[in-house]
Amino acid sequence: MIGASGGSSGFLFIIIIAFLLIWLIVVRPQRRRQTEQQHMLGDLRVGDEVLTAGGIYGTILEIEDDLVTVEIAPNTVVRVARRAIAGVTREPEPGEDGEPGLPEEPQEHEGEGEGPVVETSNEENRG
């Protein structure tokens, strides 16, 4: 009888650990994404450049309760549901991390052997 109760408590411990892992891996990140999406939708402003759920980029012209008027091309205006806004596309501020920088100019170094050696970036070599 002692062995049977020890086995069931070990099984219960494994089940609790499994539920904890599922919560950490699935539920918690999903809640965080949902909160960020609601915050983004609440912070929409006229003039923001947005991406709709259908993949259309545009600029917000007007915001009414649940409707957003978006200009997708000159003189082309559409109305979309606020919840159909997938994201706000903002230009990165100068100096922000992740900002793509301009490619550096190749630098010439006097190398051993024949003539100058020109260093290039990886992006230039991908042709």
Secondary structure, 3 states (H helix, E strand, C coil): CHHHHHHHHHHHHHHHHHHHHHHHHHHHHHHHHHHHHHHHHHCCCCCCEEEECCCCEEEEEEEECCEEEEEEECCEEEEEEHHHEEEECCCCCCCCCCCCCCCCCCCEEECCCCCEEECCCHHHHCC
